Amino acid sequence: MVLVFLLVFQFFFSFDVQAVDPACDIVLANEADRVVLQEMHALKLDALHAESRVDQKIFEERFSLKLRELAAKLKVTESRLLTLISQSKLPDNLVLKAGATPTEVRKKTIPHLPINFGKLPPGKFKMEPRSGTEKLDVELTYEIEVMTTKVTQMHWVDIFGENPAEFKKGDNEEVLSINGYEILLQPDNPIENITWYAALWFANELSIQSGLKPTYDFSEIEWMPGTSAAMGTLKPLSGHVKINAPDGDIYRAEGYRLLTSAEHEYLRTDCGRAANKYWYFDDVRGGPDEFPKHIWYNKNSNNSTQPVALLLPLIIDNNSFFDLYGNAYEWSNNKSTFMEIIEGGKNPSGLKGNYTERAIYGGSYNRERGDFRAYKTRVSVQSDKQSKVIGFRLTRTLNPKDD
């Protein structure tokens, strides 16, 4: 790790290195690998010309991860790959394996739901830590925007060019061709089978694409070799995630992020307006016949995730939010233990303690009808776990400021 850091540092901050012939015989599996090389070459230049040290570290992190992933895939040393990338222009004589079908641009041939957001106003509500316990007063003081659906397989592929989902095969499966590389997916099914850390990396990538400062700082983390954000396996050997915001306050971050537990439950109680009850269709919105119209659960899901936004939404201030319960659990930002004490008060972050578990919310396609009250759908899971029942959606604080 130290050697890799020194090599990266050398190539980022020293004079231009001349082309070295031995690196030019690297064999690429397909044209997609060349695209990754081009991206890494651009990241090197971005780091050299970064306007701030924070931006520079972001480019370094993205570069280091791509370097590790591509070197492992091509079965070459990271130093050899660095030699190639350090050249002022990528050589034209990189060898493609037989059978590759290069194309000039990335092609998208599948219609799919875009990423959409709906706004939630600030407000006060009550959270129920456990059944039969006293409810806690909570105040959220920032306006936020929340994804109206869970992140889908197509959203993930758009960012990473890979699909780690367990449910990539099914009634809605399609094959997407990206620069000659075929990816099987059910485009509008939730992405799942991804660690908490991979979800954070997705959030940062979406922030960067949107011109926002990424929320999560990975500078203190050493990643486990062989793990990857793109494949959903990303997990650390050591170090902790930090928040890029004043005082590390998640609510004051600029970029996209996971919801806190308070935000998850605020959303699911119709911003606290559901008579301080949890969003449970049997006793809140018209009786038991309403339940399967809103929720994918073990009686209507065919034991699989389903495309998002097919069932009826919860409508909050004229914004439709789909699949808040069922289909797939959603990672939250909160640290958690099985016997966690949920925080109340003003803008609770849920980041206290040294726990490695994270809270997940909403239930999934394989849960029973009686499990869909909010405190019952809050479960504690190790942050490096991959599961076919866990996905996520993102949020962002609008106009973060000192409160």
C-alpha positions in Angstrom: 0.0 0.0 0.0 2.9 2.3 0.9 4.6 1.5 -2.4 1.4 2.3 -4.4 0.9 5.6 -2.6 4.5 6.6 -3.3 4.1 5.7 -7.0 0.8 7.6 -7.3 2.4 10.6 -5.5 5.3 10.5 -7.8 3.2 10.5 -11.0 0.8 13.1 -9.7 3.3 15.6 -8.5 6.6 15.2 -10.5 7.6 16.1 -14.0 6.1 14.2 -17.0 7.4 10.7 -17.4 8.4 9.6 -20.9 6.8 6.6 -22.5 8.2 3.2 -21.6 7.8 0.5 -24.2 7.3 -2.5 -21.8 4.0 -1.1 -20.6 2.6 -1.0 -24.1 2.1 -4.8 -24.4 -0.6 -4.9 -21.8 -3.5 -6.9 -23.1 -7.0 -5.5 -22.6 -10.0 -7.7 -22.2 -12.2 -5.4 -24.2 -12.6 -1.8 -25.3 -14.2 -1.0 -21.9 -10.7 -1.5 -20.3 -9.3 1.2 -22.7 -12.1 3.5 -21.5 -11.1 2.9 -17.9 -7.5 3.7 -18.8 -8.6 6.9 -20.5 -10.6 7.8 -17.4 -7.5 7.2 -15.2 -5.3 9.3 -17.5 -7.8 12.1 -17.2 -8.0 11.7 -13.4 -4.2 12.1 -13.3 -4.4 15.4 -15.1 -7.3 16.5 -13.0 -5.3 15.9 -9.8 -2.4 17.9 -11.2 -4.6 20.9 -11.9 -7.0 20.6 -8.9 -8.0 23.9 -7.4 -7.8 22.7 -3.8 -6.3 19.9 -1.7 -9.8 18.5 -1.0 -10.5 18.2 -4.7 -7.0 16.7 -5.2 -7.7 14.0 -2.6 -11.0 13.1 -4.3 -9.2 12.6 -7.6 -6.5 10.6 -5.9 -9.0 8.3 -4.2 -10.9 7.6 -7.5 -7.6 7.1 -9.3 -6.3 4.6 -6.7 -9.4 2.5 -6.7 -9.6 2.3 -10.5 -5.8 1.4 -10.6 -6.3 -1.4 -8.1 -9.4 -2.8 -10.0 -7.9 -2.7 -13.4 -4.5 -4.0 -12.4 -6.2 -7.0 -10.8 -8.4 -7.6 -13.8 -5.5 -7.4 -16.3 -3.2 -9.4 -13.9 -0.4 -6.9 -14.1 1.4 -5.0 -11.3 0.0 -1.6 -10.3 3.5 0.0 -11.0 3.5 -1.3 -14.6 0.0 0.1 -15.2 1.1 3.4 -13.6 3.9 3.6 -16.1 1.5 3.4 -19.0 -0.9 5.9 -17.5 1.9 8.4 -16.7 2.5 9.0 -20.4 1.3 12.3 -21.8 -0.8 10.5 -24.4 -2.1 6.9 -24.3 -0.4 4.8 -27.0 -2.5 3.6 -29.9 -0.9 0.1 -30.0 -2.5 -1.4 -26.9 -3.5 -5.0 -27.8 -7.1 -6.1 -27.7 -7.9 -9.7 -27.1 -9.5 -11.6 -30.0 -13.3 -11.3 -30.1 -13.5 -7.8 -28.6 -15.9 -5.5 -30.4 -14.6 -1.9 -29.9 -17.0 1.0 -30.4 -16.3 4.6 -30.3 -18.9 5.6 -27.7 -20.8 4.1 -24.8 -24.2 3.0 -26.1 -27.4 3.0 -24.1 -30.2 1.1 -25.8 -32.6 0.4 -22.9 -35.4 2.7 -21.8 -35.4 3.1 -18.0 -36.6 5.4 -15.2 -34.3 8.3 -14.5 -33.2 9.4 -11.1 -35.8 11.8 -9.8 -36.1 13.6 -6.5 -39.0 15.0 -4.4 -38.6 17.6 -1.7 -39.4 17.2 2.0 -39.9 20.2 4.2 -38.3 20.7 7.7 -40.6 19.5 10.5 -41.1 17.8 13.9 -42.3 14.3 14.5 -42.1 11.3 16.9 -39.9 8.3 16.5 -40.7 5.0 18.2 -37.5 3.2 19.2 -39.2 -0.2 19.8 -42.7 -1.5 20.3 -44.1 -0.4 23.6 -41.3 2.2 24.3 -41.8 5.9 24.7 -41.7 7.9 21.5 -39.0 10.4 21.0 -39.4 14.0 19.8 -37.3 14.7 16.7 -36.8 18.0 14.8 -35.3 18.1 11.3 -34.5 21.7 10.4 -33.3 21.4 6.8 -35.2 21.0 3.6 -34.1 17.9 1.8 -34.7 16.2 -1.5 -35.1 12.4 -1.6 -35.0 10.0 -4.5 -38.6 9.1 -5.4 -37.5 5.5 -6.1 -34.7 3.2 -4.9 -31.5 3.2 -6.9 -32.0 0.8 -9.8 -29.8 -1.6 -11.6 -29.7 0.8 -14.6 -28.7 3.7 -12.3 -25.8 1.6 -11.0 -24.7 0.6 -14.5 -24.8 4.2 -15.6 -22.2 5.1 -12.9 -20.0 2.0 -12.8 -20.6 0.0 -16.0 -21.1 -3.2 -13.9 -24.1 -5.0 -12.4 -23.6 -6.9 -9.1 -27.3 -7.5 -8.5 -28.5 -11.0 -7.6 -31.7 -10.5 -9.5 -30.2 -9.5 -12.9 -32.2 -12.3 -14.5 -36.0 -12.4 -14.6 -39.1 -11.4 -16.4 -37.7 -7.9 -17.2 -34.1 -8.8 -18.1 -32.3 -7.0 -20.9 -28.8 -7.0 -22.3 -27.0 -3.7 -22.5 -24.0 -3.2 -24.7 -21.4 -0.8 -23.5 -18.4 -0.5 -25.8 -18.6 -4.2 -26.7 -19.1 -5.4 -23.2 -22.5 -7.0 -22.6 -24.2 -6.5 -19.2 -27.3 -8.4 -18.1 -29.8 -6.5 -16.0 -33.4 -5.9 -15.1 -33.0 -2.1 -15.5 -35.7 -0.8 -13.2 -35.3 -3.4 -10.5 -33.6 -2.1 -7.3 -29.8 -2.6 -7.2 -28.9 -4.9 -4.3 -26.1 -7.2 -3.2 -23.9 -4.2 -2.5 -22.1 -3.2 0.7 -22.8 0.0 2.6 -19.4 1.3 1.4 -20.2 0.6 -2.2 -23.4 2.6 -1.8 -21.4 5.5 -0.4 -19.1 5.4 -3.3 -22.1 5.6 -5.7 -23.3 8.6 -3.8 -19.9 10.3 -4.2 -19.8 9.5 -7.9 -23.2 10.9 -8.5 -22.2 14.1 -6.6 -19.2 14.5 -8.8 -21.2 14.1 -11.9 -23.6 16.7 -10.6 -20.9 19.2 -9.8 -21.4 18.8 -6.0 -18.8 18.3 -3.3 -18.9 14.6 -2.3 -20.2 13.8 1.1 -18.0 10.9 2.1 -14.2 11.2 2.7 -12.3 7.9 2.3 -8.8 9.3 2.7 -8.2 7.4 5.9 -9.4 4.0 4.6 -7.2 1.2 3.3 -9.4 -0.9 1.1 -9.4 -4.7 1.2 -7.6 -6.1 -1.9 -9.9 -7.6 -4.4 -12.9 -5.6 -3.4 -14.6 -3.1 -5.6 -17.3 -0.5 -5.5 -18.4 -1.3 -9.0 -19.0 -5.0 -8.1 -20.6 -4.1 -4.8 -17.9 -5.8 -2.7 -16.1 -2.8 -1.4 -14.9 -3.1 2.2 -12.1 -1.7 4.3 -9.1 -3.3 6.0 -8.7 -0.3 8.2 -9.8 3.3 8.7 -13.1 5.1 8.9 -15.4 7.1 6.7 -15.4 10.9 7.4 -18.0 13.4 6.4 -17.0 16.3 4.1 -19.0 19.0 6.0 -18.5 21.6 8.8 -17.9 19.7 12.1 -18.6 16.5 10.2 -22.4 17.2 10.3 -24.1 14.9 7.8 -27.0 17.4 7.5 -24.6 20.1 6.3 -23.0 18.1 3.5 -23.4 19.4 0.0 -23.5 16.2 -1.9 -25.7 13.1 -2.2 -25.8 10.8 0.8 -27.7 8.1 2.5 -30.7 9.1 4.7 -30.3 9.2 8.4 -32.6 7.0 10.5 -34.5 10.2 11.4 -35.0 11.0 7.8 -36.1 7.5 6.9 -38.8 7.5 9.5 -39.8 11.1 8.8 -40.4 10.1 5.2 -42.3 7.0 6.1 -44.7 8.8 8.5 -45.7 11.3 5.9 -43.5 13.9 7.5 -45.0 13.1 10.9 -48.6 13.8 9.7 -49.8 10.3 9.8 -51.3 10.9 13.2 -47.9 10.1 14.7 -48.4 6.5 13.5 -46.1 4.6 11.2 -47.0 4.2 7.6 -48.9 1.0 7.8 -51.6 0.6 5.2 -53.8 -1.7 7.3 -54.5 0.9 10.0 -53.8 4.3 8.3 -54.9 4.4 4.8 -58.1 2.5 4.1 -57.8 -1.0 5.4 -56.1 -4.3 4.4 -57.0 -4.1 0.8 -54.7 -1.2 0.3 -51.6 -3.1 1.5 -50.7 -5.1 -1.7 -51.3 -2.0 -3.8 -48.4 -0.3 -2.2 -45.9 -3.0 -1.0 -44.0 -5.8 -2.6 -43.9 -8.5 0.1 -43.9 -12.3 0.4 -47.4 -12.8 -1.0 -47.2 -10.8 -4.2 -43.4 -10.5 -5.1 -42.8 -14.0 -6.5 -39.8 -14.1 -4.1 -37.9 -11.5 -6.1 -37.4 -7.8 -6.3 -39.7 -6.1 -8.8 -39.4 -3.0 -11.0 -39.7 0.2 -8.9 -42.7 2.6 -9.2 -45.1 -0.1 -10.3 -47.2 0.0 -7.2 -49.0 3.0 -5.7 -46.8 5.7 -4.1 -47.0 7.7 -0.8 -47.7 11.2 -1.9 -46.2 14.0 0.2 -46.7 17.6 -0.9 -47.5 16.5 -4.4 -44.4 14.4 -4.7 -44.8 10.6 -5.2 -42.4 8.3 -3.3 -42.4 4.7 -4.4 -41.5 1.4 -2.6 -40.9 3.0 0.8 -41.8 -0.4 2.2 -41.0 -3.7 0.6 -39.1 -4.7 -2.5 -35.7 -4.1 -0.9 -34.4 -2.8 2.4 -32.5 0.5 2.2 -29.1 1.3 3.8 -29.1 4.2 6.2 -26.3 6.4 7.3 -26.8 5.5 11.0 -24.5 3.4 13.1 -26.5 0.7 14.8 -26.6 -2.3 17.1 -29.4 -4.8 17.6 -30.3 -3.1 20.8 -29.7 0.4 19.6 -31.2 3.4 21.4 -32.6 5.7 18.7 -31.6 9.3 19.1 -34.1 12.0 19.4 -33.7 15.8 19.5 -32.6 18.2 16.8 -31.1 16.7 13.6 -29.9 13.5 15.1 -27.1 12.0 13.1 -26.9 8.5 14.5 -23.1 8.5 14.1 -22.2 8.0 17.8 -20.4 4.9 19.0 -17.9 2.5 17.4 -20.4 0.1 15.9 -19.7 -1.5 12.6 -23.3 -2.3 11.9 -25.7 0.1 10.0 -29.4 0.4 10.2 -31.5 -0.6 7.2 -35.1 0.3 6.6 -38.3 -0.6 4.8 -38.5 -4.4 4.6 -38.1 -6.4 1.5 -39.9 -8.7 -1.0 -39.6 -11.7 1.3 -41.1 -10.2 4.5 -44.5 -11.0 5.9 -47.4 -8.6 6.1 -47.1 -8.0 9.9 -43.5 -6.9 9.6 -44.2 -3.5 7.9 -44.3 -1.1 10.8 -41.3 1.2 10.7 -39.7 0.1 13.9 -40.0 -3.5 12.8 -38.5 -2.8 9.4 -35.4 -1.2 11.1 -32.8 -3.9 11.2 -29.1 -3.8 12.1 -26.6 -5.2 9.5 -22.8 -5.3 9.2 -21.7 -2.5 6.9 -19.5 -4.9 4.8 -22.4 -7.3 4.2 -23.8 -8.0 0.7 -27.4 -9.2 0.5 -30.0 -9.6 -2.2 -32.6 -7.9 0.1 -30.7 -4.7 0.7 -30.5 -1.7 -1.7 -30.7 2.1 -1.0 -32.0 5.5 -2.1 -30.2 8.8 -1.7 -31.0 12.3 -0.4 -29.4 15.7 -0.3 -29.7 18.7 2.0 -30.9 21.7 0.1 -29.0 24.9 1.0 -26.9 23.5 3.8 -25.8 26.2 6.2 -25.0 26.9 9.8 -28.1 26.3 11.8 
